[in-house]
């Protein structure tokens, strides 16, 4: 099973609430393609956890990744450092996990 992860942007919670947030279409397209090829996939959209502190978010990630060995992490310029943090947490869990970042 594959877990696709959309990192939370680095904007503050107050700024985030002022903007309409749309789902990450890239991850949704990838999930649809994988599912159409009978590859099980889940999505973890960290944009949904605006009220979480950094520590709470890391704990959430650690809990959610337990059942997966293959990960896809989306990244833009403003989320690259967060994507790297997520990749680090994934590798801390198991060095043999596979990560695709882009």
C-alpha positions as CSV (number, residue, x, y, z in Angstrom):
1,X,0.0,0.0,0.0
2,X,1.2,3.5,-0.8
3,X,0.7,6.7,1.2
4,X,0.7,10.0,-0.6
5,X,1.4,13.0,1.6
6,X,0.6,16.7,1.1
7,X,2.7,18.7,3.5
8,X,1.2,21.6,5.5
9,X,2.3,25.0,4.2
10,X,4.5,27.0,6.4
11,X,2.0,29.9,6.6
12,X,0.5,30.7,9.9
13,X,-2.8,29.3,11.0
14,X,-4.4,32.8,10.8
15,X,-3.2,33.4,7.3
16,X,-4.3,29.9,6.2
17,X,-7.9,30.4,7.3
18,X,-8.2,33.6,5.2
19,X,-7.6,31.6,2.0
20,X,-9.8,29.1,0.3
21,X,-7.9,25.8,0.4
22,X,-8.4,23.5,-2.6
23,X,-7.4,19.8,-2.5
24,X,-4.0,19.0,-4.1
25,X,-5.1,17.8,-7.5
26,X,-1.7,16.3,-8.3
27,X,-2.0,13.9,-5.4
28,X,-5.6,13.1,-6.4
29,X,-4.6,12.4,-10.0
30,X,-1.8,10.1,-8.8
31,X,-4.1,8.3,-6.4
32,X,-6.7,7.8,-9.2
33,X,-4.0,6.3,-11.6
34,X,-2.7,4.0,-8.9
35,X,-6.2,2.8,-7.9
36,X,-7.1,2.3,-11.6
37,X,-4.1,-0.1,-11.7
38,X,-5.3,-2.0,-8.6
39,X,-2.6,-0.5,-6.4
40,X,-3.9,0.4,-3.0
41,X,-3.3,4.0,-2.0
42,X,-4.2,6.4,0.8
43,X,-3.8,10.2,1.1
44,X,-2.7,12.2,4.1
45,X,-3.4,15.8,3.5
46,X,-1.7,17.7,6.3
47,X,-3.4,21.0,5.2
48,X,-6.4,19.6,7.2
49,X,-4.6,20.0,10.5
50,X,-4.3,23.7,10.8
51,X,-4.7,23.7,14.6
52,X,-1.9,21.2,15.2
53,X,1.4,22.3,16.7
54,X,4.6,21.1,15.0
55,X,5.0,18.5,17.7
56,X,1.4,17.3,17.3
57,X,1.8,17.1,13.5
58,X,5.0,15.0,13.9
59,X,3.2,12.7,16.2
60,X,0.3,12.4,13.8
61,X,2.7,11.6,10.9
62,X,4.4,8.9,13.0
63,X,1.1,7.3,13.8
64,X,-0.3,7.5,10.2
65,X,2.8,6.0,8.5
66,X,3.1,2.8,10.5
67,X,1.3,0.6,8.0
68,X,3.1,1.8,4.9
69,X,6.4,1.1,3.2
70,X,6.1,3.3,0.1
71,X,5.5,7.0,0.3
72,X,5.0,9.9,-2.1
73,X,5.4,13.4,-0.8
74,X,4.4,16.4,-2.9
75,X,6.6,19.5,-2.6
76,X,6.7,23.0,-3.8
77,X,9.2,25.7,-2.9
78,X,7.4,26.9,0.2
79,X,6.9,23.3,1.5
80,X,10.2,21.7,0.5
81,X,11.7,22.0,4.1
82,X,8.5,20.5,5.5
83,X,8.6,17.7,2.9
84,X,12.2,16.9,4.0
85,X,11.1,16.8,7.7
86,X,8.4,14.3,6.8
87,X,10.9,12.2,4.8
88,X,13.2,12.2,7.8
89,X,10.4,10.9,10.1
90,X,9.6,8.2,7.6
91,X,13.2,7.1,7.4
92,X,13.5,7.1,11.2
93,X,10.6,4.6,11.3
94,X,12.3,2.3,8.9
95,X,15.4,3.0,6.8
96,X,14.1,0.5,4.1
97,X,11.0,2.7,3.4
98,X,10.8,4.0,-0.1
99,X,10.1,7.7,-0.6
100,X,9.4,9.6,-3.8
101,X,9.5,13.4,-3.4
102,X,8.4,15.9,-6.0
